[in-house]
Amino acid sequence: MTASKVAAPAVALALTLGFWEWLVWVNGWPDYKMASPSDLWPAFWKFRHLFLVQGWETLWRTVAGLGLAVVFGVLVGMAMGLSRMARDGLYPLLVGFNAIPKATVVPIVALMFVGWHDFNTVLIAFMISFFPIAVSVSIGLSTLEPEYRDILRALGASRFTVFRKIALPKTLPEFFGALKVSVTLAFIGTNLMEIVSPHGRGLGALFDSAKTNSDYPLMFAVLFALAALGILLYYVVVALERTFAGWAERPAS
């Protein structure tokens, strides 16, 4: 990683925090209306144990839901990408399901599985994040150039060899692009359930507790922690993309 790739986001973050601090100061907003960046560190330090415990609760459930979304999304995407009948049958169902606001599904799941907080939180993270993965894999496989396939089949290659040599590498860039989107969606699903569930745990539950107590610095600190975890998981995906699909990256002109 070059120095510019580290310096650029660091400068952008510093400018954003500086503008945020100035905006609160120039408007004279009290911390119960808009907490400033200088209010966040005391909140982090005061509740540092809760941030560690609840942050881990949020992170592992998000990763578990995202992992299920990858497995299920890849399988469904492969079925739709390799079979026109499956694509015609499943696409309307997936689009209709994805069009349902997940905020309306969360209370239903919470009531259906009362006391199963780990399960229903992972379930919502999975439900909200698998659609982009399934669509990307489907598009990658269904748009495979037939010339490549025909040439390999003419040379005696099996269908599995065609898939491994041509279809799979072609699909990887689309897959990782969708996975970057799904990372943020999985966090949204996790925190929706943590806030709504009566047995909620994690950063979403900590945010809800801060809201109940009108602790605005803690609320903003939780949002900042969620953003940090999202960025961390996003760059894990970026590292995996460079490892498995780095060949598809084009140098900037």
Disulfide bonds with the S-S distance in Angstrom:
none
